[in-house]
Amino acid sequence: MDLRQLNYFIAVAEERHFGRAAKRLHIAQPPLSQQIRQLEEQLGVKLFDRTTRRVDLTAAGELLLERGRAIVNDVEALKADVYQVGAGVTGVLRVGFSGSATYSVMPQIVRAAGQAYPGLNVDLHGEMLTPAMESALLDRSLDAAILRPPVTSQEIEYRIMQREPLMVAIPSHSPLAEDRPVSMPELTDQKFVTYPPGSVVYRETVELCRAAGFKHRVAHIAQETSTVLSFVAAGAGVAVVPSSVRAVQLQGVHYRELENAPIVELAIAWRREGRSQLLANFVTLVTTDISDHDPTGDSV
């Protein structure tokens, strides 16, 4: 028994008439009758009681109609599901993201993905540093990552989403918290709350201090942006952070522009090989709908 025969049988069973069933199926009646006979021979049972006036289902036919409808419906649902997966509109994507992205682009990404692809389940993993996300992409525990370049592996491809300047988070009781830009030499005697040494912002902090003629004194190291800011609010030190962190309004923390601040990038990254249509759609969505204006003057 094949799916075509099953559909033929269901048409006859529902119409209770070979002629009407043939018309519904857009075939001639003799081939339809032949297919039903072949189906009965294959199953070894009678499916219809035929008279000159009507066609009735046997008990075996009643069972086949009930189960056959379920099979046809399952096949149609399977076809639709396979198409949607192949077209990249449904499925699961495991996405890592950096701490500062938590407060800037991630809410936009989740919202846009939900609107564009209701069948997409975004499995979020944060707050992660770039080296950890790079490793997770390579060992296939992540499908995509919102990270800060550069990446070291040639197996990973990325596309820039945003560029933003660094700024400084200062305890509100500090004299430096007044409403004006801060220069790095003014931070010479300050203690610093930093991201871990593997992070891009940490490396930029070290370089900024070196260029200003001093080595920064580390009071605390924290991976999560929320923890960094909590230490700042407690007066433990100042912190160099991406400007998007300004979205976090925490009592005890003042944000100030940094003179001659370097620009840091935010990118979506993925493995070069084996990119699915689902991932391709997600990358296009993120880089088209979530990308921001470049503060250096170029459009990202």
Salt bridges, closest charged atoms under 4 A:
GLU14 OE1 - ARG24 NH2 2.62
GLU14 OE2 - ARG69 NE 3.05
GLU15 OE1 - ARG20 NE 3.68
GLU15 OE2 - ARG24 NH1 3.23
GLU40 OE1 - ARG50 NH2 3.15
ASP49 OD1 - LYS46 NZ 3.36
ASP56 OD1 - ARG54 NH2 2.76
GLU76 OE2 - LYS79 NZ 3.43
ASP123 OD2 - HIS125 NE2 3.22
ASP143 OD1 - ARG94 NH2 2.92
GLU157 OE1 - ARG272 NH1 3.72
GLU164 OE2 - ARG148 NH2 2.82
GLU178 OE2 - ARG180 NE 2.70
GLU186 OE1 - ARG180 NH2 2.59
GLU207 OE2 - ARG210 NH2 2.48
GLU265 OE2 - ARG163 NE 3.19
ASP294 OD2 - ARG163 NH1 3.40
